Amino acid sequence: MKKEKKEQVFALCVENKDCDDLEKRKIYKVLPDEGAEKEGYLRIIDESGQDYLYPQSFFVLVQLPREAQEALRVAI
């Protein structure tokens, strides 16, 4: 059986107050974390290359075409 490729989730940073590892107007990959989402956070792979929790209010989720997702997957 073939596994379905799950669409990746990306977020546009709109705020980076006190966060040196985030750049405004940059798109970041979001990792699934239901517990964090319930508390109002997103798990983001930031500029350090590591994943950390950031307030959801710092981001706007964006839906990207598959081609853009692939391009970002290679770049991240």
Backbone torsions as a table, in degrees:
resi	resn	phi	psi	omega
1	MET	NA	137.5	177.5
2	LYS	-82.4	137.7	174.6
3	LYS	-82.6	136.7	175.8
4	GLU	-74.1	136.3	174.8
5	LYS	-77.2	118.3	179.6
6	LYS	-79.4	136.9	178.4
7	GLU	-65.5	138.2	177.6
8	GLN	-78.9	153.8	179.6
9	VAL	-108.4	134.8	179.5
10	PHE	-127.8	154.5	-179.4
11	ALA	-136.5	141.4	176.3
12	LEU	-92.8	125.9	179.1
13	CYS	-76.3	125.1	178.7
14	VAL	-116.6	-6.3	179.0
15	GLU	-152.6	142.9	179.5
16	ASN	-141.1	29.1	-177.4
17	LYS	-52.6	122.4	178.7
18	ASP	61.8	22.2	-179.9
19	CYS	-124.8	97.7	-178.6
20	ASP	-68.3	-20.3	-176.2
21	ASP	-96.2	17.8	174.9
22	LEU	-126.7	142.1	175.4
23	GLU	-117.5	130.4	175.5
24	LYS	-61.0	147.3	177.6
25	ARG	68.3	17.2	176.6
26	LYS	-109.0	147.2	179.5
27	ILE	-94.4	133.0	-179.3
28	TYR	-123.0	150.4	175.9
29	LYS	-79.5	137.3	178.0
30	VAL	-105.1	130.7	175.4
31	LEU	-98.1	143.7	-179.6
32	PRO	-64.1	134.3	177.2
33	ASP	-161.7	88.3	-176.0
34	GLU	-60.7	-38.2	179.6
35	GLY	-62.0	-43.2	179.6
36	ALA	-65.3	-42.4	-179.0
37	GLU	-61.7	-38.0	178.6
38	LYS	-63.5	-26.9	179.8
39	GLU	-93.6	0.6	177.5
40	GLY	90.8	24.2	-179.7
41	TYR	-124.3	159.9	172.6
42	LEU	-121.0	143.8	174.3
43	ARG	-92.1	111.2	-172.3
44	ILE	-115.7	138.9	169.2
45	ILE	-85.3	110.4	-172.9
46	ASP	-94.6	-167.2	-176.6
47	GLU	-63.5	-21.6	178.5
48	SER	-76.5	-12.8	-177.8
49	GLY	88.0	-1.3	179.1
50	GLN	-103.8	162.0	176.9
51	ASP	-99.6	135.0	-179.7
52	TYR	-139.4	161.6	176.7
53	LEU	-89.0	134.1	176.8
54	TYR	-133.2	152.9	178.0
55	PRO	-58.9	137.4	177.9
56	GLN	-58.1	-30.2	-177.9
57	SER	-65.5	-13.9	178.0
58	PHE	-79.8	-7.5	-171.0
59	PHE	-136.6	157.1	169.1
60	VAL	-122.0	122.6	178.1
61	LEU	-67.7	138.7	-179.2
62	VAL	-125.6	143.5	176.4
63	GLN	-102.9	122.1	-176.2
64	LEU	-112.7	148.8	174.1
65	PRO	-61.5	153.1	-178.2
66	ARG	-52.9	-39.6	-179.4
67	GLU	-61.9	-41.0	178.9
68	ALA	-67.9	-39.5	177.7
69	GLN	-59.9	-44.7	179.6
70	GLU	-63.2	-42.5	179.6
71	ALA	-62.2	-42.0	178.3
72	LEU	-70.5	-35.4	178.8
73	ARG	-60.3	-41.2	179.9
74	VAL	-70.9	-35.6	-176.1
75	ALA	-78.2	-23.6	-175.3
76	ILE	-83.5	NA	NA
